[in-house]
Amino acid sequence: MQIAVASGKGGTGKTTIATSLALSLASLAKVRYFDCDVEAPNGHLFLKPEFTESTPAVIRIPQIQTEKCTACGRCVEVCEFHALAKVGKNILVFPQLCHGCGSCTWNCPENAIVEVPNPIGTIERGMALENIEFFRGLLTISEPMPTPIIRQLKKRMQPQPNTINIYDAPPGASCSVVETLRGVDFALLVTEPTPFGLHDLKQMLGILADMHIPSGIVINRDGIGDDSLEETLREYNVPVLLRVPFDRKLAENLAAGRTLVDVYPEYGGILRELYQQITEIMGGKAK
C-alpha cells in the first residue's frame, strides 16, 4: 500500500499525522517512511532514525563539446526548461535550470553534448522507532529543484508484500507535490478549518481529481473557524476520516518533538481504524 500524506499548505499538521500513522501501523505490517519534503524535512525529529546510509542525489547535465558543436540550436529548441541558450555562435548551459532529462543529448545532430554528473543533494536511509525503515531526501541549499531528488528517493519504494509505504509530501501544490503523489494508491489530506487551509485544500482536491487518486481528509485543529470547510467537503464528496481537536497540550508536546501517539496513546488505535477505512474505500484489502 502506498499512502501519501499531503496538505496543500504548510503548518496543518501533515508530518504530525504521517509520523503517528507510521508508528501506529508498524504493529500491522512492515512500514517504510519517506520524507519527501526535501527542502525542509522534519520527520526525523519525531521518528528519531539512526541513519546508516547516505547516497549523493545526482542529475546529469549537458556539457557542450565546442570543437564538435555547430551552434545549430537544436538542443535549445528541444529543451522544455530553457536550460540552454544560443548566443551568437555559442551554446550556453544554465545548470540550475536543467532537469537532467537528456533531450538535448539525444537530439544533437553532431553528438556534441556529453552529460556530466551534478550533485544536488543526498538521500539517507536508516531505521527509526518501532523498526520503521526511514528514508529522506535533502536538497542542497541554493539548489532550486527538489523534484529530481524526490524522484530518486521514490525509486527506493519497490513494492513488497505486507509493506506500507508512507510518503510525507512537501507542503503546497507544486511540482514536487505532484511528483510525490505520482503512483500512490491513496492520498490522505491534512487540513485545518481556516480560510487559507480551505483555499489550498481545494487546489489539492483538483490535483487529485486530475491524477485519479482516491483521497480522504484529516481535519486538524478541529473546532476553530466556521462551516466553510464542511460545506466544501460535502460539495466534493470527500470523506472525513479523522478529526483532531484544537488542543494546547498537544501543540506544546509536538513542539518538544513528541508524536501524537506519545501524547494521546489512544490515537494508535484510531489511526489503525483510519487505515482500515482507507482499505475499504479502495475496495478491499490493501495492495
Secondary structure, DSSP 8 states (H G I E B T S, - for coil): -EEEEE-SSTTSSHHHHHHHHHHHHTTTSEEEEEE--TTS--THHHH--EEEEEEEEEEEEEEE-TTT-----HHHHH-TT--EEEETTEEEE-GGG-----HHHHH-TT--EEEEEEEEEEEEEEEEGGGEEEEEEEE-TT----HHHHHHHHGGG---TTEEEEEE--SSSSHHHHHHHTT-SEEEEEE-SSHHHHHHHHHHHHHHHHHT--EEEEEEEETSS-SHHHHHHHHHT--EEEEEE--HHHHHHHHTT--HHHH-TTHHHHHHHHHHHHHHHTTSS--
